[in-house]
Amino acid sequence: MPDAEAMSRAMTGQVSAEAAELYERFFVPALFDQWPSQVLDLAEVADGDDVLDLACGTGVLARAAKRRVGPTGSVCGVDMNEGMLSVASRAEPGVSWVPGRAESLPLPDDGVDRVCCRFGLMFFSDRQAAVGEMARVARSGGSVCVVTWAGLSETSGYAAMVQLVDDLFGTEIARALAAPFGIGTPAALHDIMSTGFEHVAVRRLEGRAQFPSIDAWVATDVHAWTLRDMIDDDQFAELSAHARVRLREFADASGRVTFPAPALVAVARP
């Protein structure tokens, strides 16, 4: 059974500096590169805007926003994870990278035109407080765009992976792997966002997860995410061996893995 500290890090999406490097190298192309342009379009980010990327991670969306807002706009990336910010700052020094918590943003009232939060809301310790902070820092006439994963039942690959981890190592570790899917319905996302905004619209976006192989998929989920603190080397070898059999339906003839990974997007107007 994982210790309490490791479980807490998993449920809040905290990773080590080494894991952050691997996250950028492997998770970004597998899952996260497909979203920035769609999210920025929905948030109506344009030239000259001041943008906040909340729970920015390694800065995938912030980097795209920086290109879009041009020299007259600005982008600030906020994350409580120093390892993620270290990777982000090396990738794009033109963004202001700020350590901070979503529940108490280190930003002034009415400070930004657009707030984007991509796959972070489910990890916040006080979601209502975080939504309130988004409302506080967003300017009137701007937008707030929050993205979560759709439910685990709609993401077949991860549903199977979570079940495999549960079978091998128990419910606690499986729960950590399932944490990103914790706000998985339009109603749940709408209800949370409505605590801070009167006008909220939720839509679904279709996406796909893509990994070079089953082994790469398992390695990415363990070594580039919170499971690295919860699964030892022997367990990793055991998981990899079982995954090659239990998860083979997600691999094509070349061994490449792909499966649906839909997202939910809430757009609110301050």
ChimeraX commands (.cxc) that place a marker at each C-alpha (Angstrom):
marker #1 position 0.00,0.00,0.00 radius 0.5
marker #1 position 1.40,3.46,-0.88 radius 0.5
marker #1 position 2.34,5.81,1.94 radius 0.5
marker #1 position 0.15,8.80,2.73 radius 0.5
marker #1 position 2.56,11.35,1.24 radius 0.5
marker #1 position 2.80,9.51,-2.08 radius 0.5
marker #1 position -0.98,9.17,-2.23 radius 0.5
marker #1 position -1.43,12.87,-1.52 radius 0.5
marker #1 position 0.98,13.79,-4.33 radius 0.5
marker #1 position -0.87,11.47,-6.70 radius 0.5
marker #1 position -4.30,12.86,-5.91 radius 0.5
marker #1 position -3.07,16.44,-6.38 radius 0.5
marker #1 position -1.04,15.75,-9.53 radius 0.5
marker #1 position 2.36,16.51,-8.02 radius 0.5
marker #1 position 5.43,15.00,-9.66 radius 0.5
marker #1 position 9.19,15.11,-9.18 radius 0.5
marker #1 position 11.54,17.18,-11.34 radius 0.5
marker #1 position 12.66,14.02,-13.16 radius 0.5
marker #1 position 9.06,13.00,-13.81 radius 0.5
marker #1 position 8.34,16.49,-15.18 radius 0.5
marker #1 position 11.11,16.04,-17.74 radius 0.5
marker #1 position 9.64,12.71,-18.82 radius 0.5
marker #1 position 6.14,14.21,-18.84 radius 0.5
marker #1 position 7.25,16.81,-21.39 radius 0.5
marker #1 position 9.09,14.24,-23.49 radius 0.5
marker #1 position 6.47,11.49,-23.54 radius 0.5
marker #1 position 3.07,12.56,-22.17 radius 0.5
marker #1 position 2.89,15.78,-24.16 radius 0.5
marker #1 position 3.00,14.09,-27.60 radius 0.5
marker #1 position 0.85,11.18,-26.37 radius 0.5
marker #1 position -2.02,13.20,-24.91 radius 0.5
marker #1 position -1.57,16.93,-24.58 radius 0.5
marker #1 position -0.29,18.40,-27.86 radius 0.5
marker #1 position -3.70,18.01,-29.47 radius 0.5
marker #1 position -5.53,20.50,-27.24 radius 0.5
marker #1 position -3.90,23.97,-27.13 radius 0.5
marker #1 position -5.18,25.40,-30.40 radius 0.5
marker #1 position -8.73,24.17,-29.70 radius 0.5
marker #1 position -8.73,25.58,-26.18 radius 0.5
marker #1 position -7.29,28.92,-27.27 radius 0.5
marker #1 position -9.94,29.16,-29.99 radius 0.5
marker #1 position -12.74,28.48,-27.48 radius 0.5
marker #1 position -11.28,31.03,-25.08 radius 0.5
marker #1 position -11.08,33.50,-28.02 radius 0.5
marker #1 position -7.44,34.30,-27.31 radius 0.5
marker #1 position -6.26,36.96,-29.76 radius 0.5
marker #1 position -3.38,39.28,-30.50 radius 0.5
marker #1 position -2.68,41.60,-27.58 radius 0.5
marker #1 position -4.50,39.59,-24.92 radius 0.5
marker #1 position -3.18,39.00,-21.43 radius 0.5
marker #1 position -3.54,35.26,-20.75 radius 0.5
marker #1 position -3.26,33.09,-17.65 radius 0.5
marker #1 position -2.47,29.40,-18.07 radius 0.5
marker #1 position -3.49,27.97,-14.69 radius 0.5
marker #1 position -2.01,24.63,-13.63 radius 0.5
marker #1 position 0.26,25.13,-16.63 radius 0.5
marker #1 position 2.43,22.06,-16.12 radius 0.5
marker #1 position 5.34,22.16,-18.55 radius 0.5
marker #1 position 3.64,25.01,-20.41 radius 0.5
marker #1 position 2.19,23.40,-23.53 radius 0.5
marker #1 position -0.77,25.77,-23.72 radius 0.5
marker #1 position 1.16,28.80,-22.48 radius 0.5
marker #1 position 3.72,28.42,-25.25 radius 0.5
marker #1 position 0.96,28.29,-27.86 radius 0.5
marker #1 position -0.74,31.29,-26.26 radius 0.5
marker #1 position 2.51,33.27,-26.38 radius 0.5
marker #1 position 2.71,32.80,-30.14 radius 0.5
marker #1 position -0.92,33.87,-30.52 radius 0.5
marker #1 position -0.94,37.03,-28.38 radius 0.5
marker #1 position 2.18,38.43,-30.01 radius 0.5
marker #1 position 4.49,41.12,-28.64 radius 0.5
marker #1 position 1.68,43.33,-27.33 radius 0.5
marker #1 position 0.11,40.57,-25.23 radius 0.5
marker #1 position 1.39,38.63,-22.26 radius 0.5
marker #1 position 1.18,35.10,-20.90 radius 0.5
marker #1 position 1.55,33.98,-17.30 radius 0.5
marker #1 position 1.82,30.31,-16.36 radius 0.5
marker #1 position 0.98,29.40,-12.77 radius 0.5
marker #1 position 1.62,25.99,-11.20 radius 0.5
marker #1 position 2.40,24.76,-7.70 radius 0.5
marker #1 position 4.80,22.15,-9.05 radius 0.5
marker #1 position 8.34,23.49,-9.24 radius 0.5
marker #1 position 9.54,20.61,-11.42 radius 0.5
marker #1 position 6.95,21.44,-14.07 radius 0.5
marker #1 position 7.84,25.15,-13.98 radius 0.5
marker #1 position 11.54,24.37,-14.35 radius 0.5
marker #1 position 10.88,22.49,-17.60 radius 0.5
marker #1 position 8.46,25.19,-18.78 radius 0.5
marker #1 position 10.86,28.08,-18.18 radius 0.5
marker #1 position 13.59,26.44,-20.23 radius 0.5
marker #1 position 11.20,25.81,-23.11 radius 0.5
marker #1 position 9.83,29.38,-23.28 radius 0.5
marker #1 position 11.57,32.16,-21.34 radius 0.5
marker #1 position 9.16,34.73,-22.81 radius 0.5
marker #1 position 6.33,33.53,-20.55 radius 0.5
marker #1 position 6.12,34.67,-16.94 radius 0.5
marker #1 position 6.28,31.41,-14.94 radius 0.5
marker #1 position 4.93,31.86,-11.42 radius 0.5
marker #1 position 4.73,29.32,-8.58 radius 0.5
marker #1 position 1.33,29.45,-6.92 radius 0.5
marker #1 position -1.82,27.67,-5.87 radius 0.5
marker #1 position -5.07,27.86,-7.80 radius 0.5
marker #1 position -6.95,28.52,-4.56 radius 0.5
marker #1 position -4.92,31.69,-3.90 radius 0.5
marker #1 position -3.56,33.07,-7.14 radius 0.5
marker #1 position -0.61,35.48,-6.90 radius 0.5
marker #1 position -2.28,37.84,-9.37 radius 0.5
marker #1 position -4.24,41.11,-9.04 radius 0.5
marker #1 position -7.99,41.49,-9.48 radius 0.5
marker #1 position -9.10,41.90,-13.10 radius 0.5
marker #1 position -5.56,41.20,-14.25 radius 0.5
marker #1 position -6.04,39.06,-17.37 radius 0.5
marker #1 position -8.31,38.88,-20.39 radius 0.5
marker #1 position -8.33,35.09,-20.73 radius 0.5
marker #1 position -7.97,32.34,-18.14 radius 0.5
marker #1 position -7.24,28.83,-19.40 radius 0.5
marker #1 position -7.00,25.82,-17.12 radius 0.5
marker #1 position -6.25,22.60,-18.97 radius 0.5
marker #1 position -6.59,19.32,-17.05 radius 0.5
marker #1 position -5.92,20.87,-13.66 radius 0.5
marker #1 position -9.28,21.46,-11.96 radius 0.5
marker #1 position -9.68,17.86,-10.80 radius 0.5
marker #1 position -6.44,18.10,-8.78 radius 0.5
marker #1 position -7.25,21.28,-6.84 radius 0.5
marker #1 position -7.81,20.77,-3.12 radius 0.5
marker #1 position -10.65,23.33,-3.06 radius 0.5
marker #1 position -12.26,23.49,-6.47 radius 0.5
marker #1 position -14.81,26.13,-5.53 radius 0.5
marker #1 position -12.10,28.43,-4.20 radius 0.5
marker #1 position -10.09,27.93,-7.39 radius 0.5
marker #1 position -13.09,28.83,-9.57 radius 0.5
marker #1 position -13.61,31.91,-7.41 radius 0.5
marker #1 position -10.00,32.91,-8.01 radius 0.5
marker #1 position -10.44,32.48,-11.76 radius 0.5
marker #1 position -13.44,34.82,-11.58 radius 0.5
marker #1 position -11.48,37.33,-9.50 radius 0.5
marker #1 position -8.51,37.68,-11.87 radius 0.5
marker #1 position -10.52,37.66,-15.13 radius 0.5
marker #1 position -11.51,40.98,-16.65 radius 0.5
marker #1 position -15.11,41.76,-17.53 radius 0.5
marker #1 position -15.71,40.90,-21.17 radius 0.5
marker #1 position -13.03,38.25,-21.15 radius 0.5
marker #1 position -13.34,34.49,-20.86 radius 0.5
marker #1 position -12.46,31.54,-18.66 radius 0.5
marker #1 position -11.91,28.17,-20.34 radius 0.5
marker #1 position -11.53,25.03,-18.20 radius 0.5
marker #1 position -10.79,21.58,-19.59 radius 0.5
marker #1 position -11.18,18.20,-17.86 radius 0.5
marker #1 position -11.09,14.65,-19.13 radius 0.5
marker #1 position -14.40,12.97,-19.85 radius 0.5
marker #1 position -15.26,10.04,-17.59 radius 0.5
marker #1 position -13.09,6.97,-17.26 radius 0.5
marker #1 position -15.85,4.84,-18.80 radius 0.5
marker #1 position -15.49,6.90,-22.00 radius 0.5
marker #1 position -11.71,6.47,-22.12 radius 0.5
marker #1 position -11.42,2.77,-22.82 radius 0.5
marker #1 position -7.65,2.44,-22.64 radius 0.5
marker #1 position -7.37,4.02,-19.23 radius 0.5
marker #1 position -10.42,2.16,-17.95 radius 0.5
marker #1 position -8.60,-1.07,-18.79 radius 0.5
marker #1 position -5.30,0.18,-17.35 radius 0.5
marker #1 position -6.96,1.22,-14.08 radius 0.5
marker #1 position -8.62,-2.19,-13.80 radius 0.5
marker #1 position -5.30,-3.92,-14.41 radius 0.5
marker #1 position -3.56,-1.85,-11.74 radius 0.5
marker #1 position -6.42,-2.56,-9.34 radius 0.5
marker #1 position -6.15,-6.31,-9.97 radius 0.5
marker #1 position -2.38,-6.32,-9.46 radius 0.5
marker #1 position -1.77,-3.75,-6.73 radius 0.5
marker #1 position -5.08,-2.79,-5.15 radius 0.5
marker #1 position -7.64,-0.03,-5.07 radius 0.5
marker #1 position -5.47,2.74,-3.61 radius 0.5
marker #1 position -2.95,2.74,-6.46 radius 0.5
marker #1 position -5.72,2.32,-9.02 radius 0.5
marker #1 position -7.52,5.32,-7.52 radius 0.5
marker #1 position -4.43,7.45,-8.05 radius 0.5
marker #1 position -4.29,6.46,-11.72 radius 0.5
marker #1 position -8.00,7.27,-12.09 radius 0.5
marker #1 position -7.71,10.70,-10.42 radius 0.5
marker #1 position -7.51,12.71,-13.68 radius 0.5
marker #1 position -11.00,11.49,-14.61 radius 0.5
marker #1 position -12.64,12.75,-11.42 radius 0.5
marker #1 position -14.79,15.44,-13.10 radius 0.5
marker #1 position -16.04,13.31,-15.95 radius 0.5
marker #1 position -19.54,14.54,-16.81 radius 0.5
marker #1 position -20.80,17.81,-18.31 radius 0.5
marker #1 position -23.14,18.27,-15.34 radius 0.5
marker #1 position -20.32,17.91,-12.80 radius 0.5
marker #1 position -18.11,20.40,-14.63 radius 0.5
marker #1 position -21.01,22.84,-15.10 radius 0.5
marker #1 position -21.93,22.66,-11.41 radius 0.5
marker #1 position -18.37,23.44,-10.28 radius 0.5
marker #1 position -17.94,26.34,-12.70 radius 0.5
marker #1 position -21.35,27.76,-11.79 radius 0.5
marker #1 position -20.10,28.43,-8.28 radius 0.5
marker #1 position -18.14,31.36,-9.70 radius 0.5
marker #1 position -19.86,32.27,-12.96 radius 0.5
marker #1 position -23.42,32.94,-14.03 radius 0.5
marker #1 position -22.91,32.05,-17.69 radius 0.5
marker #1 position -21.25,28.68,-18.32 radius 0.5
marker #1 position -21.40,26.51,-21.46 radius 0.5
marker #1 position -19.95,22.99,-21.52 radius 0.5
marker #1 position -19.08,21.05,-24.63 radius 0.5
marker #1 position -17.26,17.84,-25.45 radius 0.5
marker #1 position -14.16,17.57,-27.61 radius 0.5
marker #1 position -13.01,14.33,-29.17 radius 0.5
marker #1 position -9.39,13.38,-28.67 radius 0.5
marker #1 position -7.15,10.36,-28.86 radius 0.5
marker #1 position -4.30,8.95,-26.82 radius 0.5
marker #1 position -1.34,7.71,-28.88 radius 0.5
marker #1 position 1.68,5.80,-27.61 radius 0.5
marker #1 position 4.43,4.07,-29.63 radius 0.5
marker #1 position 3.79,0.74,-27.87 radius 0.5
marker #1 position 2.20,-0.87,-24.83 radius 0.5
marker #1 position 5.57,-0.79,-23.07 radius 0.5
marker #1 position 5.89,2.93,-23.80 radius 0.5
marker #1 position 2.36,3.53,-22.51 radius 0.5
marker #1 position 3.06,1.76,-19.22 radius 0.5
marker #1 position 6.45,3.45,-18.80 radius 0.5
marker #1 position 4.94,6.87,-19.42 radius 0.5
marker #1 position 2.14,6.38,-16.91 radius 0.5
marker #1 position 4.49,5.10,-14.23 radius 0.5
marker #1 position 7.67,7.13,-14.73 radius 0.5
marker #1 position 6.25,10.41,-16.04 radius 0.5
marker #1 position 3.37,10.70,-13.61 radius 0.5
marker #1 position 2.54,10.22,-9.96 radius 0.5
marker #1 position 2.69,6.41,-9.99 radius 0.5
marker #1 position 6.51,6.56,-9.97 radius 0.5
marker #1 position 6.32,7.08,-6.17 radius 0.5
marker #1 position 3.84,4.24,-5.71 radius 0.5
marker #1 position 5.16,1.35,-7.84 radius 0.5
marker #1 position 8.63,-0.14,-7.32 radius 0.5
marker #1 position 10.84,-1.72,-9.98 radius 0.5
marker #1 position 9.53,-5.25,-9.44 radius 0.5
marker #1 position 5.92,-4.06,-9.64 radius 0.5
marker #1 position 6.71,-2.08,-12.77 radius 0.5
marker #1 position 8.10,-5.22,-14.42 radius 0.5
marker #1 position 5.01,-7.16,-13.35 radius 0.5
marker #1 position 2.67,-4.46,-14.66 radius 0.5
marker #1 position 4.50,-4.31,-18.00 radius 0.5
marker #1 position 4.31,-8.09,-18.47 radius 0.5
marker #1 position 0.59,-8.24,-17.72 radius 0.5
marker #1 position -0.13,-5.15,-19.83 radius 0.5
marker #1 position 1.33,-6.76,-22.95 radius 0.5
marker #1 position -1.43,-9.36,-22.65 radius 0.5
marker #1 position -4.33,-7.53,-21.04 radius 0.5
marker #1 position -4.03,-4.32,-23.05 radius 0.5
marker #1 position -3.10,-5.76,-26.45 radius 0.5
marker #1 position -6.53,-4.88,-27.89 radius 0.5
marker #1 position -5.43,-1.23,-27.92 radius 0.5
marker #1 position -2.41,-1.89,-30.13 radius 0.5
marker #1 position -2.51,-2.23,-33.90 radius 0.5
marker #1 position -0.49,-4.68,-36.00 radius 0.5
marker #1 position 2.60,-2.47,-35.75 radius 0.5
marker #1 position 2.30,-2.34,-31.97 radius 0.5
marker #1 position 1.26,1.31,-31.83 radius 0.5
marker #1 position -1.37,2.11,-29.18 radius 0.5
marker #1 position -4.33,4.41,-29.74 radius 0.5
marker #1 position -7.70,4.83,-28.05 radius 0.5
marker #1 position -10.33,7.55,-27.48 radius 0.5
marker #1 position -9.50,10.26,-24.95 radius 0.5
marker #1 position -12.38,12.76,-25.02 radius 0.5
marker #1 position -12.37,15.98,-23.03 radius 0.5
marker #1 position -14.96,18.35,-21.58 radius 0.5
marker #1 position -14.58,22.10,-21.93 radius 0.5
marker #1 position -16.42,24.75,-19.92 radius 0.5
marker #1 position -16.37,28.33,-21.19 radius 0.5
marker #1 position -17.49,30.99,-18.74 radius 0.5
marker #1 position -17.91,34.74,-19.15 radius 0.5
marker #1 position -16.94,37.05,-16.28 radius 0.5
marker link #1:1,2 radius 0.2
marker link #1:2,3 radius 0.2
marker link #1:3,4 radius 0.2
marker link #1:4,5 radius 0.2
marker link #1:5,6 radius 0.2
marker link #1:6,7 radius 0.2
marker link #1:7,8 radius 0.2
marker link #1:8,9 radius 0.2
marker link #1:9,10 radius 0.2
marker link #1:10,11 radius 0.2
marker link #1:11,12 radius 0.2
marker link #1:12,13 radius 0.2
marker link #1:13,14 radius 0.2
marker link #1:14,15 radius 0.2
marker link #1:15,16 radius 0.2
marker link #1:16,17 radius 0.2
marker link #1:17,18 radius 0.2
marker link #1:18,19 radius 0.2
marker link #1:19,20 radius 0.2
marker link #1:20,21 radius 0.2
marker link #1:21,22 radius 0.2
marker link #1:22,23 radius 0.2
marker link #1:23,24 radius 0.2
marker link #1:24,25 radius 0.2
marker link #1:25,26 radius 0.2
marker link #1:26,27 radius 0.2
marker link #1:27,28 radius 0.2
marker link #1:28,29 radius 0.2
marker link #1:29,30 radius 0.2
marker link #1:30,31 radius 0.2
marker link #1:31,32 radius 0.2
marker link #1:32,33 radius 0.2
marker link #1:33,34 radius 0.2
marker link #1:34,35 radius 0.2
marker link #1:35,36 radius 0.2
marker link #1:36,37 radius 0.2
marker link #1:37,38 radius 0.2
marker link #1:38,39 radius 0.2
marker link #1:39,40 radius 0.2
marker link #1:40,41 radius 0.2
marker link #1:41,42 radius 0.2
marker link #1:42,43 radius 0.2
marker link #1:43,44 radius 0.2
marker link #1:44,45 radius 0.2
marker link #1:45,46 radius 0.2
marker link #1:46,47 radius 0.2
marker link #1:47,48 radius 0.2
marker link #1:48,49 radius 0.2
marker link #1:49,50 radius 0.2
marker link #1:50,51 radius 0.2
marker link #1:51,52 radius 0.2
marker link #1:52,53 radius 0.2
marker link #1:53,54 radius 0.2
marker link #1:54,55 radius 0.2
marker link #1:55,56 radius 0.2
marker link #1:56,57 radius 0.2
marker link #1:57,58 radius 0.2
marker link #1:58,59 radius 0.2
marker link #1:59,60 radius 0.2
marker link #1:60,61 radius 0.2
marker link #1:61,62 radius 0.2
marker link #1:62,63 radius 0.2
marker link #1:63,64 radius 0.2
marker link #1:64,65 radius 0.2
marker link #1:65,66 radius 0.2
marker link #1:66,67 radius 0.2
marker link #1:67,68 radius 0.2
marker link #1:68,69 radius 0.2
marker link #1:69,70 radius 0.2
marker link #1:70,71 radius 0.2
marker link #1:71,72 radius 0.2
marker link #1:72,73 radius 0.2
marker link #1:73,74 radius 0.2
marker link #1:74,75 radius 0.2
marker link #1:75,76 radius 0.2
marker link #1:76,77 radius 0.2
marker link #1:77,78 radius 0.2
marker link #1:78,79 radius 0.2
marker link #1:79,80 radius 0.2
marker link #1:80,81 radius 0.2
marker link #1:81,82 radius 0.2
marker link #1:82,83 radius 0.2
marker link #1:83,84 radius 0.2
marker link #1:84,85 radius 0.2
marker link #1:85,86 radius 0.2
marker link #1:86,87 radius 0.2
marker link #1:87,88 radius 0.2
marker link #1:88,89 radius 0.2
marker link #1:89,90 radius 0.2
marker link #1:90,91 radius 0.2
marker link #1:91,92 radius 0.2
marker link #1:92,93 radius 0.2
marker link #1:93,94 radius 0.2
marker link #1:94,95 radius 0.2
marker link #1:95,96 radius 0.2
marker link #1:96,97 radius 0.2
marker link #1:97,98 radius 0.2
marker link #1:98,99 radius 0.2
marker link #1:99,100 radius 0.2
marker link #1:100,101 radius 0.2
marker link #1:101,102 radius 0.2
marker link #1:102,103 radius 0.2
marker link #1:103,104 radius 0.2
marker link #1:104,105 radius 0.2
marker link #1:105,106 radius 0.2
marker link #1:106,107 radius 0.2
marker link #1:107,108 radius 0.2
marker link #1:108,109 radius 0.2
marker link #1:109,110 radius 0.2
marker link #1:110,111 radius 0.2
marker link #1:111,112 radius 0.2
marker link #1:112,113 radius 0.2
marker link #1:113,114 radius 0.2
marker link #1:114,115 radius 0.2
marker link #1:115,116 radius 0.2
marker link #1:116,117 radius 0.2
marker link #1:117,118 radius 0.2
marker link #1:118,119 radius 0.2
marker link #1:119,120 radius 0.2
marker link #1:120,121 radius 0.2
marker link #1:121,122 radius 0.2
marker link #1:122,123 radius 0.2
marker link #1:123,124 radius 0.2
marker link #1:124,125 radius 0.2
marker link #1:125,126 radius 0.2
marker link #1:126,127 radius 0.2
marker link #1:127,128 radius 0.2
marker link #1:128,129 radius 0.2
marker link #1:129,130 radius 0.2
marker link #1:130,131 radius 0.2
marker link #1:131,132 radius 0.2
marker link #1:132,133 radius 0.2
marker link #1:133,134 radius 0.2
marker link #1:134,135 radius 0.2
marker link #1:135,136 radius 0.2
marker link #1:136,137 radius 0.2
marker link #1:137,138 radius 0.2
marker link #1:138,139 radius 0.2
marker link #1:139,140 radius 0.2
marker link #1:140,141 radius 0.2
marker link #1:141,142 radius 0.2
marker link #1:142,143 radius 0.2
marker link #1:143,144 radius 0.2
marker link #1:144,145 radius 0.2
marker link #1:145,146 radius 0.2
marker link #1:146,147 radius 0.2
marker link #1:147,148 radius 0.2
marker link #1:148,149 radius 0.2
marker link #1:149,150 radius 0.2
marker link #1:150,151 radius 0.2
marker link #1:151,152 radius 0.2
marker link #1:152,153 radius 0.2
marker link #1:153,154 radius 0.2
marker link #1:154,155 radius 0.2
marker link #1:155,156 radius 0.2
marker link #1:156,157 radius 0.2
marker link #1:157,158 radius 0.2
marker link #1:158,159 radius 0.2
marker link #1:159,160 radius 0.2
marker link #1:160,161 radius 0.2
marker link #1:161,162 radius 0.2
marker link #1:162,163 radius 0.2
marker link #1:163,164 radius 0.2
marker link #1:164,165 radius 0.2
marker link #1:165,166 radius 0.2
marker link #1:166,167 radius 0.2
marker link #1:167,168 radius 0.2
marker link #1:168,169 radius 0.2
marker link #1:169,170 radius 0.2
marker link #1:170,171 radius 0.2
marker link #1:171,172 radius 0.2
marker link #1:172,173 radius 0.2
marker link #1:173,174 radius 0.2
marker link #1:174,175 radius 0.2
marker link #1:175,176 radius 0.2
marker link #1:176,177 radius 0.2
marker link #1:177,178 radius 0.2
marker link #1:178,179 radius 0.2
marker link #1:179,180 radius 0.2
marker link #1:180,181 radius 0.2
marker link #1:181,182 radius 0.2
marker link #1:182,183 radius 0.2
marker link #1:183,184 radius 0.2
marker link #1:184,185 radius 0.2
marker link #1:185,186 radius 0.2
marker link #1:186,187 radius 0.2
marker link #1:187,188 radius 0.2
marker link #1:188,189 radius 0.2
marker link #1:189,190 radius 0.2
marker link #1:190,191 radius 0.2
marker link #1:191,192 radius 0.2
marker link #1:192,193 radius 0.2
marker link #1:193,194 radius 0.2
marker link #1:194,195 radius 0.2
marker link #1:195,196 radius 0.2
marker link #1:196,197 radius 0.2
marker link #1:197,198 radius 0.2
marker link #1:198,199 radius 0.2
marker link #1:199,200 radius 0.2
marker link #1:200,201 radius 0.2
marker link #1:201,202 radius 0.2
marker link #1:202,203 radius 0.2
marker link #1:203,204 radius 0.2
marker link #1:204,205 radius 0.2
marker link #1:205,206 radius 0.2
marker link #1:206,207 radius 0.2
marker link #1:207,208 radius 0.2
marker link #1:208,209 radius 0.2
marker link #1:209,210 radius 0.2
marker link #1:210,211 radius 0.2
marker link #1:211,212 radius 0.2
marker link #1:212,213 radius 0.2
marker link #1:213,214 radius 0.2
marker link #1:214,215 radius 0.2
marker link #1:215,216 radius 0.2
marker link #1:216,217 radius 0.2
marker link #1:217,218 radius 0.2
marker link #1:218,219 radius 0.2
marker link #1:219,220 radius 0.2
marker link #1:220,221 radius 0.2
marker link #1:221,222 radius 0.2
marker link #1:222,223 radius 0.2
marker link #1:223,224 radius 0.2
marker link #1:224,225 radius 0.2
marker link #1:225,226 radius 0.2
marker link #1:226,227 radius 0.2
marker link #1:227,228 radius 0.2
marker link #1:228,229 radius 0.2
marker link #1:229,230 radius 0.2
marker link #1:230,231 radius 0.2
marker link #1:231,232 radius 0.2
marker link #1:232,233 radius 0.2
marker link #1:233,234 radius 0.2
marker link #1:234,235 radius 0.2
marker link #1:235,236 radius 0.2
marker link #1:236,237 radius 0.2
marker link #1:237,238 radius 0.2
marker link #1:238,239 radius 0.2
marker link #1:239,240 radius 0.2
marker link #1:240,241 radius 0.2
marker link #1:241,242 radius 0.2
marker link #1:242,243 radius 0.2
marker link #1:243,244 radius 0.2
marker link #1:244,245 radius 0.2
marker link #1:245,246 radius 0.2
marker link #1:246,247 radius 0.2
marker link #1:247,248 radius 0.2
marker link #1:248,249 radius 0.2
marker link #1:249,250 radius 0.2
marker link #1:250,251 radius 0.2
marker link #1:251,252 radius 0.2
marker link #1:252,253 radius 0.2
marker link #1:253,254 radius 0.2
marker link #1:254,255 radius 0.2
marker link #1:255,256 radius 0.2
marker link #1:256,257 radius 0.2
marker link #1:257,258 radius 0.2
marker link #1:258,259 radius 0.2
marker link #1:259,260 radius 0.2
marker link #1:260,261 radius 0.2
marker link #1:261,262 radius 0.2
marker link #1:262,263 radius 0.2
marker link #1:263,264 radius 0.2
marker link #1:264,265 radius 0.2
marker link #1:265,266 radius 0.2
marker link #1:266,267 radius 0.2
marker link #1:267,268 radius 0.2
marker link #1:268,269 radius 0.2
marker link #1:269,270 radius 0.2
view
